[in-house]
Amino acid sequence: MFTCNGLEGFTADIGAERTLEGTESFWARMQVVNAAKAAGIQAIDSVFSDVGDMEGLVKSTLESKSFGFEGKDPSTLARFNNSYCLCPTSER
């Protein structure tokens, strides 16, 4: 089992504008991680919206891993699954 957050809908609901830094959604993302860990299920991070920004997508993926997420939304995951790999970079 897993839980995933939908940041596009969340930020629209609270009237916030999405930013590259993600400060508007940091609290909500951490709530997902905390709830998932407490429930013993995987925390899956939201999709990265700007799929044309490959550098930003890699940065977002590595950041989400550092926050405790165990994956990205499936539409993002296929491209960047290796960012969650525990193997050395040379083996990716």
C-alpha positions, -999 to 999 in steps of 0.1 A, spaced: 0 0 0 10 36 -5 -2 72 -3 4 100 -27 -2 137 -26 -17 157 -54 0 191 -52 -17 206 -83 -51 202 -66 -38 211 -32 -23 244 -42 -54 253 -62 -76 246 -32 -56 268 -9 -52 295 -35 -14 293 -37 8 295 -68 31 266 -75 68 275 -73 100 257 -82 110 259 -45 78 243 -33 76 263 -1 38 265 -6 34 228 -3 63 217 20 40 213 51 15 192 32 43 170 17 58 164 51 23 154 64 21 128 37 55 114 46 48 114 84 13 97 79 27 71 55 56 62 78 32 60 108 9 37 88 38 16 75 30 23 39 50 40 11 49 78 7 48 86 -30 56 122 -40 35 143 -64 42 145 -101 68 171 -113 47 193 -136 74 208 -160 84 176 -178 105 197 -202 128 207 -173 149 175 -169 174 191 -146 145 204 -124 129 170 -124 161 153 -112 166 179 -85 129 175 -74 133 137 -73 164 137 -53 149 163 -29 118 142 -24 139 112 -16 158 132 10 124 142 26 115 105 30 94 98 -1 99 64 -16 89 73 -51 73 98 -75 39 98 -91 39 69 -116 39 93 -146 72 107 -133 86 75 -119 94 57 -151 120 83 -161 136 88 -128 133 55 -110 171 53 -107 172 83 -84 157 61 -57 181 33 -64 204 25 -34 231 13 -57 262 34 -64 258 60 -91 282 41 -114 258 11 -114 227 31 -124 
